[in-house]
Amino acid sequence: MESLRELYRIGCGPSASHTMGPRFAAEQYRQRYPDAVGYAVVLFGSLAATGRGHLTDRALAQVFADRPFTIEWHPETCLPFHPNGMRWYCVDATGARQHEWEVYSIGGGELREAGAAAGAVQVYELASMTQIMLWCREHEASLADYVLACEGDGLRAYLAGIWSTMQASIREGLAQEGILPGPLKVRRKAREYLNRASAMKPDIRRSGLLSAYALAVSEVNASGGVVATAPTCGACGIVPAVLTYLSATLGCPQATLIEALATAGLIGNLVKANASISGAEVGCQGEVGTACAMAAAAAVQLSGGTVAQIEYAAEMGIEHHLGLTCDPVLGMVQIPCIERNAVAAIRAVDCADLALLGDGQHQISFDSVVDTMKRTGADMRQAYKETATAGLALVPMPGSGPPPGDATA
């Protein structure tokens, strides 16, 4: 598996696969051919279907602001390697296209060419939770110990930067009020929820605070602000919400939080390697479901749980999101995405509590549920995988015009 540096990334929202990934591709392509007269890109499949709602065009136009640049949208054509396909071209003075580059945004901001192996250096020899748990038993070590043994101490500084970005996103989101950009006219709620949570009874306050923190990050993401993928932009509010809440309630020092981020990242890496974190490939179970599992694992670790309890919490986080579709209204990362972050943050802590009540023994392994998620995603119709052509995406929104697609697509 790749380094956690390939999972946790910092960039502008609202989508790692539709905004960050295409922008990274644009920057790389321009660096290859800096003297081109102009540039063009053809977007396919899910990337074309919801690219406008995900601000793909705005992100790419910023890279080529000083050159002629065109975008073609082909949502009806899905290239074989991945739903988020792109073909890049240089354009000469006659308008002829040259130097075709076909590349895919495979989730979490990562790019890959068709048929290519993972581009980054593989730093983890073990690629299943079963194998890693055996390593932990043999070395009397934690999951975070395994991560640091593979990555080296330099990872701590990188994760500290990720944690700093997460905290900044929460602060920014809690300071904002008003309406999010776009035709849906979604009202920012994070600050309001925080104020209300402070006056609630303790048994309700937890849900209120977790919701406020998750909404804060998700609202920053939806407005195109800077966030850290965890593991994607669409699910970026869940891990920081849980860590922020537990940091305050348990009094966790930063070093402990960094180790919790390492454990959470390992969970996300296992899903990424053995299934997918791309909503365009497996639906929202791969984004919000994975983030819930990551946060649940981190919560158990911060609470002093065992490796077996961490594995159980992570398994529940995915198991109870199986089949979750990616059906953004108008192709925007707002409805139902923002609210899902709040619900999943609460569920992550609930999964941690359930795992801590037992000894970690259970029937369905984490590895099995990840494989199940992959198969479920393969069975899911493409209309329910980030194309905004089915599910909630077809519910009429007041004042937003007709839905962007057809349920039979």
Secondary structure by P-SEA (a helix, b strand, c coil): cccccccccccccccccccaaaaaaaaaaaaaccccccbbbbbcccccccccccaaaaaaaaaacccbbbbbbccccccccccbbbbbbbbcccccccbbbbbbbcccccccccccccccccccccccaaaaaaaaaaacccaaaaaaaacccaaaaaaaaaaaaaaaaaaaaaaccccccccccccccaaaaaaaaaaccccaaaaaaaaaaaaaaaaaaaacccccccccccccccaaaaaaaaaaaacccaaaaaaaaaaaaaaaaaaaacccccccccccccaaaaaaaaaaaaaaaaacccaaaaaaaaaaaaaaaccccccccccccccaaaaaaaaaaaaaaaaaaaaaaccccccccaaaaaaaaaaaaaacccccccccccccccccccccccccccccc
